[in-house]
């Protein structure tokens, strides 16, 4: 099969090459998926640069997000058929540890990660256990499924499950121009919340408003805490989905009202943050670490997408052979929404 692969870690984009590699063979309980679309994820760019924190043997096929149709069934697979449209969940769970048995598969003790610990979606085919599959609704395109499954599921797990966001509450969403950010705006509006979107460029803030954001903040020119206090008449915000870290996280914590919640799912802007914990216990602030959805969350958002209640935002599609260009665009941060890799020419 053809795949976009890496032979070593590199900051450079040319380390991603489009080559012929051996097609995986499904084992017992596994299926082979003919991949139709893949989304570019920050996990992919981190892995290419060798900063993900998990080492890979080379050559390596990355790709956390993918979808397609079943091309081959391994022995013992009876719940799926060849031709079924499916997406593997990025978190490949063991189904036997205590957390899995208690329905907490997103903190599986022996989980693998698609494209990180096993070959992922940057190839014509991938294999995975049938128990890790999610069915794609017939009315949903491959591109939309690849673009929306993970960010919407992440936003759902973070805002609806972890933060229990409810109608009438105010919520801050940082990094609103990214895949999860644009998804979170829609999930929050679906929940009936007042959305304050924060991004570093005015063009991204305009797009955020178009998606439904009620208020916007440019965090390169304005202080998030001050703006949130102004927008809430000094009260502060009920909830925040924070994806940047560093000073943005500190400002976000300062913007939270007593009894409020912060959900943290990213830290590219600074992993080490000095926090005054006196503020936490005086204000009864709760901070949730999140970002690992379950198959149930993914199935839920795919259904909402099929019903047009959630619409994935796609910045640009590339041919799989142009994966290096897609990574370059991702790291430029000059985008709004997701980059998709398909077998078709760029759009």
C-alpha positions as CSV (number, residue, x, y, z in Angstrom):
1,X,0.0,0.0,0.0
2,X,1.0,3.7,-0.3
3,X,1.5,5.6,2.9
4,X,2.9,8.9,4.3
5,X,5.7,7.7,6.6
6,X,8.6,8.9,8.7
7,X,12.0,7.2,9.0
8,X,13.2,9.5,11.8
9,X,12.0,12.3,14.0
10,X,12.5,15.8,12.6
11,X,11.4,19.4,12.9
12,X,11.5,19.5,9.1
13,X,8.5,18.6,7.0
14,X,10.5,16.7,4.4
15,X,10.8,13.9,6.8
16,X,7.3,12.8,5.8
17,X,7.6,10.8,2.6
18,X,5.0,9.1,0.4
19,X,6.2,5.5,-0.2
20,X,5.1,1.9,-0.7
21,X,5.0,-0.1,2.5
22,X,3.6,-3.5,3.4
23,X,-0.2,-3.7,3.8
24,X,-1.2,-4.8,7.3
25,X,-2.8,-8.2,7.7
26,X,-5.7,-8.5,10.2
27,X,-5.3,-11.1,12.9
28,X,-7.9,-12.8,15.1
29,X,-10.6,-10.3,16.1
30,X,-9.3,-7.6,13.8
31,X,-10.4,-6.0,10.6
32,X,-8.6,-4.3,7.7
33,X,-10.0,-0.8,6.8
34,X,-9.6,0.8,3.4
35,X,-9.0,4.4,4.6
36,X,-10.9,7.0,2.8
37,X,-10.1,10.1,4.8
38,X,-7.8,11.2,7.6
39,X,-7.6,14.4,9.7
40,X,-4.3,16.0,10.7
41,X,-3.9,16.1,14.4
42,X,-1.5,17.9,16.8
43,X,-0.6,14.5,18.0
44,X,0.7,13.7,14.5
45,X,2.9,16.8,14.3
46,X,4.2,16.3,17.8
47,X,5.1,12.6,16.9
48,X,6.9,13.7,13.7
49,X,9.1,16.0,15.8
50,X,9.7,13.4,18.4
51,X,8.1,15.4,21.3
52,X,5.0,13.2,21.9
53,X,6.8,11.3,24.7
54,X,6.4,7.8,23.2
55,X,9.1,6.3,21.0
56,X,8.2,4.6,17.7
57,X,10.2,2.0,15.7
58,X,10.9,3.2,12.1
59,X,9.6,3.3,9.5
60,X,6.3,4.6,11.1
61,X,2.8,5.4,9.8
62,X,1.2,8.0,12.0
63,X,-2.4,9.2,11.9
64,X,-4.7,9.5,14.9
65,X,-7.9,10.3,13.0
66,X,-9.2,8.1,10.1
67,X,-12.3,6.5,8.6
68,X,-13.2,4.3,5.7
69,X,-14.7,0.9,5.0
70,X,-13.9,-2.6,6.0
71,X,-11.9,-4.4,3.3
72,X,-11.1,-7.7,5.1
73,X,-12.2,-9.5,8.2
74,X,-9.9,-11.4,10.5
75,X,-10.9,-14.7,12.1
76,X,-13.6,-14.5,14.7
77,X,-15.1,-11.2,13.6
78,X,-18.9,-11.6,13.3
79,X,-20.3,-8.2,14.2
80,X,-19.1,-6.4,11.1
81,X,-19.2,-7.1,7.3
82,X,-17.0,-6.2,4.4
83,X,-18.1,-2.8,3.1
84,X,-19.3,-1.5,6.4
85,X,-18.4,2.2,6.9
86,X,-16.4,2.6,10.1
87,X,-14.0,4.7,12.0
88,X,-11.5,3.3,14.5
89,X,-11.6,5.1,17.9
90,X,-8.2,6.7,18.5
91,X,-8.0,5.0,21.9
92,X,-7.6,1.3,21.4
93,X,-8.7,-0.2,24.7
94,X,-8.0,-3.6,26.3
95,X,-11.7,-4.2,27.4
96,X,-10.4,-6.3,30.3
97,X,-8.9,-3.9,32.9
98,X,-10.9,-2.6,35.8
99,X,-11.5,0.8,34.3
100,X,-12.8,-0.7,31.0
101,X,-15.1,-3.1,32.9
102,X,-16.5,-0.1,34.9
103,X,-17.2,1.8,31.6
104,X,-14.2,4.1,32.0
105,X,-12.5,3.0,28.8
106,X,-11.0,6.5,28.2
107,X,-8.6,5.8,31.1
108,X,-8.0,2.2,30.1
109,X,-4.9,0.9,31.9
110,X,-3.4,-0.8,28.8
111,X,-4.7,1.4,26.0
112,X,-2.9,1.7,22.7
113,X,-3.1,4.9,20.7
114,X,-3.8,4.8,16.9
115,X,-0.9,6.2,15.0
116,X,1.2,6.5,18.2
117,X,1.7,3.0,19.6
118,X,0.4,1.2,16.5
119,X,0.4,2.2,12.8
120,X,-2.3,4.7,12.1
121,X,-4.3,6.2,9.3
122,X,-1.7,7.8,7.0
123,X,-1.9,4.9,4.7
124,X,-4.2,3.2,2.2
125,X,-5.1,0.6,4.9
126,X,-5.0,0.2,8.6
127,X,-5.9,-2.7,10.9
128,X,-7.5,-2.6,14.3
129,X,-9.7,-4.7,16.7
130,X,-13.3,-4.9,15.7
131,X,-14.1,-3.8,19.3
132,X,-12.5,-0.5,18.6
133,X,-14.7,0.4,15.7
134,X,-17.5,3.0,15.5
135,X,-20.1,2.8,12.7
136,X,-20.4,5.9,10.4
137,X,-24.0,7.0,9.7
138,X,-24.9,6.5,6.0
139,X,-25.8,10.2,5.5
140,X,-22.4,11.3,6.7
141,X,-19.5,11.7,4.2
142,X,-16.1,10.2,4.9
143,X,-14.5,13.6,4.9
144,X,-17.0,15.0,7.5
145,X,-16.7,11.9,9.6
146,X,-12.9,12.1,9.7
147,X,-13.0,15.9,10.3
148,X,-15.6,15.8,13.1
149,X,-15.4,12.6,15.0
150,X,-12.5,13.3,17.3
151,X,-12.9,17.0,17.9
152,X,-16.6,16.9,18.5
153,X,-16.2,13.8,20.8
154,X,-13.4,15.6,22.7
155,X,-15.5,18.7,23.1
156,X,-18.5,16.6,24.2
157,X,-16.5,14.7,26.7
158,X,-14.9,17.9,28.0
159,X,-17.9,20.2,28.2
160,X,-20.9,18.0,28.6
161,X,-19.5,15.1,30.6
162,X,-16.5,16.5,32.6
163,X,-17.8,20.1,33.1
164,X,-21.5,19.4,33.1
165,X,-22.1,22.5,31.1
166,X,-25.8,23.6,31.2
167,X,-28.1,26.1,29.5
168,X,-27.6,29.7,30.6
169,X,-24.0,29.3,31.8
170,X,-21.1,31.2,30.3
171,X,-18.2,29.3,28.9
172,X,-14.8,30.4,27.6
173,X,-13.2,28.4,24.8
174,X,-9.6,29.2,24.1
175,X,-7.8,28.2,20.8
176,X,-11.2,28.7,19.2
177,X,-9.7,28.5,15.7
178,X,-8.6,24.9,15.9
179,X,-10.4,21.7,15.3
180,X,-11.5,21.1,18.9
181,X,-12.1,24.9,19.4
182,X,-14.5,25.2,16.5
183,X,-16.2,22.0,17.6
184,X,-16.5,23.2,21.2
185,X,-18.3,26.4,20.1
186,X,-21.0,24.3,18.5
187,X,-21.3,21.8,21.3
188,X,-21.6,24.7,23.9
189,X,-24.3,26.4,21.8
190,X,-26.1,23.1,21.5
191,X,-26.1,23.0,25.3
192,X,-27.6,26.5,25.5
193,X,-24.5,28.2,26.9
194,X,-23.3,31.7,26.3
195,X,-20.0,31.3,24.4
196,X,-16.9,33.5,24.7
197,X,-14.4,32.4,22.1
198,X,-10.7,33.4,22.4
199,X,-8.1,33.2,19.6
200,X,-5.0,35.0,18.5
201,X,-6.2,36.5,15.2
202,X,-9.1,38.7,14.3
203,X,-10.0,36.6,11.3
204,X,-10.4,33.5,13.5
205,X,-12.6,35.5,15.8
206,X,-14.8,36.5,12.9
207,X,-15.2,32.8,12.0
208,X,-15.9,31.9,15.6
209,X,-18.8,34.4,15.7
210,X,-20.1,32.9,12.5
211,X,-20.2,29.5,14.3
212,X,-22.2,31.0,17.1
213,X,-19.8,32.6,19.6
214,X,-21.6,35.3,21.5
215,X,-18.4,37.2,22.5
216,X,-14.8,37.1,21.3
217,X,-11.4,37.9,22.8
218,X,-8.1,38.4,21.0
219,X,-5.6,37.0,23.6
220,X,-2.6,38.5,21.8
221,X,-3.9,42.0,22.5
222,X,-6.2,41.6,25.5
223,X,-6.1,40.0,28.9
224,X,-8.5,37.1,29.1
225,X,-9.3,37.5,32.8
226,X,-10.0,41.2,32.4
227,X,-12.2,40.7,29.3
228,X,-14.2,37.9,30.9
229,X,-14.9,39.9,34.0
230,X,-16.0,42.9,31.8
231,X,-18.3,40.6,29.8
232,X,-19.9,39.2,32.9
233,X,-20.3,42.4,34.9
234,X,-17.5,41.4,37.2
235,X,-18.9,38.0,38.1
236,X,-16.6,35.8,36.0
237,X,-17.3,32.8,33.8
238,X,-18.9,29.6,34.9
239,X,-16.8,27.3,32.8
240,X,-13.8,27.2,30.5
241,X,-12.3,24.8,28.0
242,X,-8.6,25.7,28.0
243,X,-6.3,24.2,25.3
244,X,-3.2,26.4,25.4
245,X,-1.6,26.4,28.8
246,X,1.1,28.9,30.0
247,X,-0.1,32.4,30.7
248,X,-3.4,31.7,29.0
249,X,-4.3,29.1,31.5
250,X,-3.4,31.4,34.4
251,X,-5.6,34.2,33.0
252,X,-8.4,31.6,32.4
253,X,-8.2,30.5,36.1
254,X,-8.4,34.1,37.1
255,X,-11.5,34.6,35.0
256,X,-13.5,31.7,36.7
257,X,-16.4,32.6,39.0
258,X,-16.6,31.0,42.5
259,X,-17.7,27.4,42.0
260,X,-16.7,27.4,38.4
261,X,-14.9,24.7,36.4
262,X,-11.9,24.6,34.1
263,X,-11.4,21.7,31.7
264,X,-7.8,21.5,30.4
265,X,-6.9,19.5,27.3
266,X,-3.8,21.1,25.9
267,X,-0.6,22.9,26.8
268,X,1.3,23.8,23.7
269,X,1.7,27.3,25.0
270,X,3.4,26.2,28.2
271,X,3.3,22.9,30.1
272,X,4.7,24.2,33.4
273,X,2.3,26.7,35.0
274,X,2.7,28.4,38.5
275,X,-0.7,28.6,40.1
276,X,-1.8,30.3,43.3
277,X,-3.8,27.5,45.0
278,X,-5.2,29.8,47.6
279,X,-7.5,31.0,44.8
280,X,-8.7,27.4,44.2
281,X,-9.9,26.7,47.7
282,X,-11.2,30.2,48.4
283,X,-13.3,30.2,45.2
284,X,-14.0,26.4,45.1
285,X,-12.7,26.1,41.6
286,X,-12.6,22.7,40.0
287,X,-10.0,21.8,37.3
288,X,-10.6,18.7,35.1
289,X,-8.0,17.0,33.0
290,X,-9.8,15.7,29.9
291,X,-9.3,15.0,26.2
292,X,-9.9,11.3,26.0
293,X,-13.4,10.5,24.7
294,X,-15.1,7.1,24.6
295,X,-16.7,5.2,21.7
296,X,-20.1,6.2,23.1
297,X,-19.1,9.9,22.9
298,X,-17.9,9.5,19.3
299,X,-21.1,7.6,18.3
300,X,-23.2,10.4,19.9
301,X,-21.5,13.2,18.0
302,X,-21.5,11.3,14.7
303,X,-25.3,11.0,15.1
304,X,-25.6,14.7,15.8
305,X,-23.4,15.4,12.7
306,X,-25.6,13.2,10.6
307,X,-28.6,15.2,11.8
308,X,-26.8,18.5,10.9
309,X,-26.9,19.6,14.5
310,X,-23.1,19.7,14.5
311,X,-21.1,20.7,11.4
312,X,-17.4,19.9,11.1
313,X,-15.2,22.8,10.0
314,X,-12.7,22.0,7.3
315,X,-10.0,24.4,6.4
316,X,-8.5,22.4,3.4
317,X,-8.2,18.9,2.0
318,X,-4.9,17.5,0.7
319,X,-3.9,14.4,-1.1
320,X,-2.2,11.9,1.2
321,X,1.0,12.4,-0.7
322,X,0.9,16.1,0.5
323,X,0.9,15.2,4.2
324,X,4.1,17.3,4.6
325,X,2.3,20.4,3.3
326,X,-0.7,19.7,5.6
327,X,1.7,19.5,8.6
328,X,3.4,22.8,7.5
329,X,0.0,24.5,7.5
330,X,-0.9,23.0,10.9
331,X,2.2,24.4,12.5
332,X,1.8,27.8,10.9
333,X,-1.5,28.1,12.9
334,X,-2.8,30.0,9.8
335,X,-6.0,28.0,9.6
336,X,-9.5,27.6,11.0
337,X,-10.8,24.1,11.4
338,X,-9.2,20.9,10.2
339,X,-6.9,19.7,7.5
340,X,-8.0,16.5,5.8
341,X,-5.9,14.0,3.8
342,X,-7.7,12.0,1.1
343,X,-6.9,10.1,-2.1
344,X,-8.2,13.1,-4.1
345,X,-6.4,16.2,-5.2
346,X,-6.2,19.3,-2.9
347,X,-9.3,21.4,-2.4
